[in-house]
Amino acid sequence: MHHLIGAAVAAALTVLAGTATAQTPAPKDLPPRVELHTIPTMTITDSQFLAGDAAGKEVTLAGELSLAQGSGKLPLVVLMHGSGGIGGNVGYWKRQLNGMGISTFTIDGVTGRGFTGVGDKQASLGRLAFILDIYRSLEILAKHPRVDASRIALMGFSRGGQAALYASLDRFHKQWNKSGVAFAGYIAFYPDCATTYREDTAVAARPIRIFHGTPDNYNPVATCKAYVERLKKAGADVALTEYPNAPHGFDNPLGANPPVATKADQSVRDCRIREDDKATLINDATGKPFSYTDECVRIGPTVGADPEATQAVTVAVADFMKTVLLTAK
């Protein structure tokens, strides 16, 4: 008798569990399919990139495509990490974007090059190499049957934010972007704007948005403000949003709060760098080619999280995506 009662109770619980499972919708940020893609690209110096010199070292990187829930061709955001590699901020934005019905393509720009990160050895990888990686990824995405090539945006963080910002330059598109695809919009988180490139106010006719923090002492907001003013004068659709308490990397949920100094990361916060007519990056203070051994380079900038700024920027990015990627064309 007891066996029969126990069996009946177990059966009832099984039915109830099945009913509860059936009534619980899948989380919107759960991608139904993830693909890993190889990205044939090159490791080149900044001078090679600026000169259009394709005699770099061939390398194969990896990219993770997370397809959002939905059918047919979907909008997508390319995510480009910073000097430390793919961190918590990238994971955070993958979830946010996938939850909005936007696929993501995350580029790993360091592992395939033999690094875990380059924050403390910035000279080991040209800062413009990530732009080439981004354009090479577009060649893959432009042909993918589940990607709407007319609705691809670019988002980058720190070193990757610099790449996202300057990937908008018309000159660089002409030199390196062979995909036949143009980004629908550009989002740069706390990028380095200390370098002035030739023709750097001639940018794509697409919206550019920069998100930065006032106390950022890795990539100070002041140089980005100056660049944004030059872009506005040239007629670009650009805006910078500044958060008063946000340190560098403020959108990383795993970041320290309060923020902490890095051990050995290199910052060019006190440098002013410009490209000369020979595609060489010059330190304005010395008039000589810039080097990470220059006196202006600083060590140990501060990084950390700011939940309040993260909440605000999440709303701002969602609004931007609704306008740029989710509005019917």
C-alpha positions in Angstrom: 0.0 0.0 0.0 2.7 2.4 1.0 4.5 1.6 -2.3 1.4 2.5 -4.2 1.0 5.8 -2.4 4.7 6.7 -2.9 4.4 5.9 -6.6 1.3 8.0 -7.0 3.0 11.0 -5.2 6.1 10.7 -7.4 4.0 10.6 -10.5 2.0 13.7 -9.4 5.2 15.5 -8.7 6.6 14.6 -12.1 3.5 16.0 -13.8 3.7 19.2 -11.8 7.4 19.6 -12.5 6.7 19.1 -16.2 3.9 21.6 -16.1 6.1 24.2 -14.4 8.8 23.6 -16.9 6.5 24.0 -19.8 5.1 27.3 -18.4 8.6 28.8 -17.8 9.8 30.6 -20.9 13.5 30.4 -21.9 15.6 33.3 -20.8 15.8 35.9 -23.6 19.5 36.2 -23.3 20.1 32.5 -23.9 21.5 32.0 -27.4 19.9 29.0 -29.2 23.1 28.5 -31.2 26.7 29.4 -30.7 29.3 29.0 -33.5 33.1 29.3 -33.3 34.8 30.8 -36.4 38.4 31.2 -37.4 39.5 34.7 -38.5 42.4 34.9 -40.9 44.1 38.2 -40.2 47.6 39.6 -39.7 49.7 41.0 -36.9 51.1 44.3 -38.2 52.7 47.4 -36.7 50.9 50.7 -36.5 53.1 52.1 -39.2 52.2 49.2 -41.5 48.6 49.7 -40.9 48.7 53.4 -41.5 50.7 53.0 -44.7 48.4 50.3 -46.0 51.4 47.8 -46.0 50.0 44.3 -46.0 53.3 42.6 -45.4 52.4 41.6 -41.9 52.6 38.2 -40.1 49.6 36.0 -40.9 47.7 34.8 -37.9 44.5 33.0 -37.2 42.2 34.3 -34.5 38.9 33.0 -33.1 35.5 34.6 -33.0 32.4 33.5 -31.2 29.0 34.0 -32.9 26.1 33.9 -30.4 22.9 33.9 -32.4 20.0 35.6 -30.7 16.6 34.0 -30.4 14.6 34.7 -33.6 14.4 33.5 -37.1 15.8 34.6 -40.4 18.6 37.2 -40.7 19.2 39.0 -37.4 21.0 42.2 -36.4 24.4 41.8 -34.9 27.0 43.6 -32.8 30.7 42.9 -33.1 32.4 43.0 -29.7 36.1 44.0 -29.4 37.8 43.5 -26.0 40.5 45.6 -24.4 44.1 45.0 -23.5 43.3 42.3 -21.0 41.4 40.0 -23.3 37.7 39.0 -23.1 36.5 40.0 -19.7 33.4 40.3 -17.7 32.3 43.5 -19.5 32.2 41.6 -22.8 30.1 38.8 -21.2 27.8 41.4 -19.7 27.1 43.0 -23.1 26.6 39.7 -24.8 23.8 38.9 -22.5 22.2 42.3 -22.8 22.4 42.3 -26.6 21.3 38.7 -27.0 18.4 39.5 -24.7 17.3 42.3 -27.1 17.2 39.9 -30.0 20.6 41.0 -31.3 23.3 38.5 -32.1 26.9 39.1 -31.1 30.3 38.2 -32.6 33.1 38.3 -30.0 36.6 38.6 -31.4 39.5 37.2 -29.4 42.4 39.4 -30.5 45.1 38.1 -28.2 45.0 34.3 -27.6 45.8 33.4 -31.2 48.7 35.8 -31.0 50.2 34.0 -28.0 49.0 36.5 -25.3 46.6 36.4 -22.4 46.7 40.2 -22.4 48.9 43.1 -23.3 48.1 45.7 -20.7 51.6 45.6 -19.3 53.4 45.2 -22.6 51.4 47.5 -25.0 54.3 47.7 -27.5 54.0 43.9 -28.2 50.9 44.5 -30.4 50.1 47.5 -32.6 47.1 49.3 -31.3 45.6 49.5 -34.8 45.8 45.7 -35.4 42.4 45.2 -33.8 40.9 47.4 -36.5 42.2 44.9 -39.1 40.8 42.0 -37.1 37.4 43.8 -37.0 37.3 44.3 -40.8 38.4 40.7 -41.4 35.5 39.6 -39.2 33.1 41.6 -41.4 34.2 39.4 -44.3 32.9 36.4 -42.4 29.7 38.0 -41.2 28.8 39.5 -44.6 28.3 35.9 -45.9 26.6 34.4 -43.0 23.0 33.2 -43.7 21.7 34.3 -40.3 23.3 37.8 -40.2 21.6 40.8 -41.7 24.7 42.5 -43.2 22.9 45.9 -43.3 22.4 45.8 -39.5 25.8 45.2 -38.0 27.2 47.6 -35.3 30.6 47.7 -33.6 31.2 48.0 -29.9 34.7 48.0 -28.3 36.2 48.5 -24.8 39.4 50.4 -23.9 42.0 49.3 -26.6 39.1 47.7 -28.3 37.2 51.0 -27.8 40.0 52.8 -29.6 39.7 50.3 -32.4 35.9 50.7 -32.6 36.2 54.5 -32.7 38.9 54.7 -35.4 37.4 51.9 -37.4 35.0 54.6 -38.5 37.6 56.4 -40.5 37.0 56.5 -44.3 40.7 56.2 -45.0 41.0 53.0 -43.0 37.9 51.5 -44.7 39.4 52.2 -48.1 42.7 50.7 -47.1 41.6 47.6 -45.3 37.9 46.8 -45.3 37.3 44.3 -48.2 34.0 42.9 -46.9 31.7 45.2 -48.9 29.9 45.9 -45.6 29.6 49.1 -43.6 28.8 49.3 -39.9 25.5 50.7 -39.0 26.9 52.4 -35.9 29.9 52.6 -33.6 30.1 52.4 -29.8 33.4 53.1 -28.0 33.7 52.5 -24.2 36.5 54.5 -22.5 38.8 54.6 -25.6 42.3 56.2 -25.8 42.0 59.4 -27.9 45.6 60.6 -27.4 46.6 60.1 -31.0 45.8 62.3 -33.9 45.7 60.5 -37.3 45.8 62.1 -40.7 42.3 62.6 -42.1 40.8 61.5 -38.8 37.7 63.7 -39.1 36.6 62.1 -42.3 34.5 59.3 -40.9 31.6 57.1 -42.0 28.2 58.7 -42.2 27.0 56.6 -39.3 26.4 57.4 -35.6 29.3 57.3 -33.3 28.8 57.1 -29.5 31.5 57.3 -26.8 30.9 56.4 -23.2 33.6 57.5 -20.7 34.2 58.3 -17.0 35.4 61.5 -15.5 38.0 59.9 -13.1 39.4 57.6 -15.8 43.2 57.8 -15.5 43.9 55.0 -18.0 42.5 56.8 -21.0 41.4 60.3 -19.9 38.2 61.6 -21.2 39.7 65.1 -22.0 41.4 63.9 -25.2 38.2 62.3 -26.4 36.3 65.5 -25.7 38.7 67.4 -27.9 38.4 64.8 -30.7 34.6 64.8 -30.5 34.6 68.6 -30.9 36.8 68.2 -34.1 34.4 65.5 -35.4 31.4 67.7 -34.7 32.9 70.6 -36.6 33.4 68.2 -39.5 29.7 67.3 -39.5 30.0 63.8 -37.9 27.1 62.3 -36.0 29.0 61.8 -32.7 28.2 62.2 -29.0 30.2 61.6 -25.8 28.4 60.6 -22.6 30.5 61.2 -19.4 29.8 59.5 -16.1 31.1 61.5 -13.1 32.2 58.5 -10.9 33.0 55.9 -13.5 36.6 54.5 -13.5 38.2 52.7 -16.4 36.3 49.5 -17.1 33.3 50.7 -15.2 30.8 48.4 -17.0 32.5 45.2 -15.9 30.3 43.6 -13.2 33.4 41.7 -11.9 35.5 44.8 -11.5 36.7 46.1 -8.2 34.4 48.5 -6.3 36.0 50.7 -5.1 38.5 50.7 -8.0 42.1 49.6 -7.6 45.4 50.3 -9.4 46.7 47.8 -11.9 50.1 46.4 -11.1 52.0 47.2 -14.3 49.6 48.4 -17.1 50.9 51.1 -19.3 48.9 54.3 -20.0 49.6 57.1 -22.5 47.4 59.5 -20.5 50.2 62.1 -20.5 51.3 61.6 -24.1 50.3 63.5 -27.2 50.9 61.4 -30.3 50.4 62.3 -33.9 50.8 60.6 -37.3 53.3 62.3 -39.6 53.2 62.3 -43.4 55.3 59.1 -43.5 52.8 57.1 -41.5 54.9 57.2 -38.3 53.5 57.9 -34.9 55.4 60.9 -33.4 55.6 61.9 -29.7 54.7 65.6 -29.8 56.9 66.4 -26.8 60.1 65.0 -28.3 59.4 65.2 -32.0 60.6 61.6 -32.3 58.8 58.3 -33.0 56.6 57.4 -30.1 57.8 54.5 -27.8 56.4 52.9 -24.7 59.7 53.8 -23.1 59.0 57.5 -23.5 58.8 59.6 -20.3 55.1 60.4 -20.8 54.0 56.8 -20.4 52.6 56.1 -17.0 52.3 52.8 -15.0 49.5 51.4 -12.9 46.3 53.2 -13.9 43.1 52.5 -11.9 40.3 50.2 -13.0 37.0 49.2 -11.4 33.3 48.9 -11.6 30.5 51.6 -11.2 27.1 49.9 -11.0 25.2 53.2 -11.2 27.0 54.2 -14.5 26.6 50.6 -15.8 22.8 50.8 -15.3 22.7 54.2 -17.0 24.8 53.2 -20.0 22.8 50.0 -20.4 19.7 52.1 -21.0 21.6 54.4 -23.3 23.0 51.5 -25.4 19.6 49.8 -25.6 18.0 53.1 -26.9 20.8 53.4 -29.4 20.3 49.8 -30.6 16.6 50.3 -31.0 17.3 53.2 -33.3 20.2 51.8 -35.3 19.6 48.0 -35.5 16.0 47.3 -34.4 14.0 49.9 -36.3 12.6 48.6 -39.6 14.6 49.9 -42.5 
